[in-house]
Amino acid sequence: MLLRTQNDNLINTTSLSWRAIQMKSFIDHANNALKGTIFIGSSIGNIDDNGEIWNIKLSNRTYQVYAHSLLMVYYLTEAYNDTLEEKYIKLAQEYLLSWMETEHKSKYRWHEYPTLSRLKYTLFFINSYKENELPSNTLKEFLIKHLNFLIDDKNYKKNNHGIMMDNSLVSSIEMLPEELDYIKPGIIKKVIERSREAITRDFSEKGLHLENSPDYHRLTIKWLQNIEKKLEAKNATIGASYIKKLETAKTLEPMIVMPNNRYPIYGDSSDGRFHGDKIFKDLIDKEAGRAVFHNEDLKSQLTFIAGYGRKGHKHYDDLSFVFHDGTEVIFNDSGKYNYEKNNPIRKHLISPLAHNSLSVYRENYVISQLQNIREKIYISKYEKNPFYKLIQGVNDSYNGICLKRTLLFFNDNSILILDQFSSDNVNTVAVNFNLGLDISVDKISRSEYHLKGKHEYILKSHISPFTSVLLEDTQNTMCKISNKFGKTESNTRILLRLKTKSSAFLTTIEPKPSHLEVLNFENNVLDLVFKGQELSIEIS
């Protein structure tokens, strides 16, 4: 039963077969560890243990964070629990003792992630191996130091890491030795207090998580619900109104996920699967800077980004969009790849040119935590009628230049994009289209491209003396999408550029056969014909 409890805490198992796959991986890692090859983490891989794994690669933040998490203690303990072979648990004990006895040089050993992980994995070890030979005073001191670190508000991070800290704390209660029972009431009080703050702080009024990522929307809800479950086991609770807000946030997941039940990869997200039924209901959240449009008949979805509630996991993706046409992703986002800010791939993937964006060419704007950012980047207009849904966003955070994008999503999956910009000086403005991995493209002319996937589309630009170029992934020009952490795949981009003080781009993306005809754009009025119906649209 103890093993089952621990596995539930540490692994999200959805089926016995998945658990079997996980266990095979643990045993493979454990057998390699017996031979001196240590799996540090998915973003690092294996290293050879030559007698020192703690005080090497001191400038490599990712390595240090994962090495000091003591993942090897966890998978060696899992291998022992599965096989009852003591060689695994003895080696887990050796690594734990080695960490306790080493004079550490790493500045990351008390980073919140390795600290909460060490506590979790160590408690798993001592509950699995009652006959361990760890010195009792050393172990007690180790546990108290980790608990006090996680409880101390000076170490608490007011973001998803703080929620992870509290999740680890509350999960530790049932595993702590009896001699540490006196700490448990303080843990419960602190976790309740900070969880209430997190739910108020990190979710919009509509329930969308404000850290700019579907992954973190999903994960923070999961962690907070686990905290509530652990508290209920101790006759405590975060509180009914807070739990209700979490339940509201949970109902947004089937609206956020794409029609293929994959999470979109905008912000720092990976291509995970949603295990539920997709809901084709629109979502407009100005506080979070998100609009999600659906066409239930065609099972398509268009997500638009303009603004943000918090700085965490934010890319330079304002005024960008993601489009799934009901069969595949036509225009995709970039994904995260990793969290190394100086990594050249990471730099590209968070830049405007890795998104379906309107931007100043090769320039990034300021991403700020200040409240006035919502006066500079925001959703400015939304409307719908039987023919189309309209969303408009503004990005006024570049120095001396204002960008505005108006996007119309028609009921046949046509998309019209009007990009307007004005500046104090001459700038090069860029419109970038980041094509999905399965989309091929032929350049018909400077202003027209033929997109080919399961369906065919014509991307056509209608005004302005712009230049256009079709880009492939090369050493000189990156075109990449990262659906999984640490991995990329090459895609294709279409890039339009115009050097001027003030002008506009007007672009249509039309499925074959087309029902849309652009007649004119003048004096902020857009005249067009859609399915034989003349439309005159004022662009404020």
Steps between C-alpha positions, in 0.01 A plus 500: 500500500786735581651443158167571334464824695847613406453419134177696496689797641788482258358365174177573318417142405195465277518127433685186599675491164632852551619400847678201349673724248607733781635211707703365210654845462580515874667159495700587187626817670573304819699232314701769324567662838644172626747525212589861582279680248255735673182634344475858631176611333327515162662830403851378593499127431775270630842582641785274613551510875872535557460556871369858487168604353405782738782753451541479123340715227451772760408761239241275334177593676293220348754233596535633854127525562439143385812344654414638844142373470630145568286335235732198514387434859143482372542262206739274693239478778229425245715220358545358850126514574427316176770232523588492873866482394706681763773605255270778382403637840860477624616716210215746564624527859855561380392795286288644780787473746741644246280806459463541878876476560629707207624855548293656222614783275184534293288813541202304369485228765242703696302604197135420576464220242791278614411570863141381470609205284768388749246508782250299297748240379668463840167439674415246232833326569469484879139380484598229252816388682428490871834335573708777343831588660472877488621661824181600684624842608628578149171390346294699749708812440472446122120476511455797735726721288304416184161550669606833650632618164169423328293654782702823515322775303837651407558196278146482366454580131179679411444290188451136408823409682344619825202271438744214439669580832170483687397183317824339616451624855145372538591168335780455753264498799396135472860387445684688775639304797286524815769703676428784257124507567540837671575663163180381330253766634734776380521337155120482473452863606766628260379293204140620542609863524722490192263286290224756550739772394606300191143438382419870537829612345554257213157457341299760310149591603375258233727224631785499246847449645704814449842348427444498122511124452239223463747264669512711814124551499461124513785433744420767757139386520622143551747601772248717685233230487754253636576745783129515583476118495792469743355770725161328509674185625610713798153655550609830347413688180609790283139623510183457295523826302859424396417145397208632295739728309725200428202304374413790269859506373478126433195551275711718266738218405272343234460847344875569493610168349504465124246290305750210493494500884862623513595798710612796285869580544480875549708633789716242675290198408549156351268299278321304774173312464175604665310198632144622465247626247579814304247785546449742209409802711667838447709656776595869521718593797641852477674469837701202376530639146340197333220448252401152383255480208335181378304381201314197628375399156854480358655401838753781459664734752680833489690628805608865518748651747517867602605581855588309812424498870842391625854494365565129560552274195415789268632503142514798262176372350256789530273548197577142392257216435480119473262335252380139492262453208329190638741252343848639583693803623544741209671782693679385812681655793861427590502305829759549774796261424668581834539773761859603423469870419832516311435191287474614133206269427317622811568860397343438161201308632393779737560774239223656286641326190415158642133600529221601264563858595508866408823654632790735445747291300764331718407702806344392827277724707500535878324227698421648839325403821376858545124550502516768229603235246126435457469854365761420234414145388137397502194364321324815380192368324290187455182442302322221315221458247371214279791544255809552714651558842726802543779552751733798520815550702751781560871483580628844603801379696764555233682831530335754271284262296147371544381174344136397458364174362138433407417140423176370345421128522232411244262206525669314210843509676615804302713742700554868421779686680530879492831620649539874559802684636621853556829629641704810568783378277552263211491134617494162333175329595467125455206265466608141562305180426628192683363200311405170658738206467285318244435802277693542175496823301558626145574865428269611219609864503633767735151539644359148473584160652338161457479304831452126471405258774192284532320809371634774274513873572609813316684759709477831318616853585295781352664837572838672565831478307637229730768241443423135564718195547443128555738372770628150570698384805871566437811595697433864419122506544316303765162347427424266789215369710549327836212270590702320768750625756853503362393402147432699183371432151552715191209687346447776244433872545357772279639843585364833374693823565443869441725795590297814566359728768135411460308251288309173508501138388179331392528121477240236427528125559231330296412132466433360156242575365495861624189691610681824586577799278675814627372809322662793676652635821483877533435748782499215751212329320546149362269408210471136396270232372452172684277226360332757276426736791651851484657597833631838610703480822623803692843445654519734797 
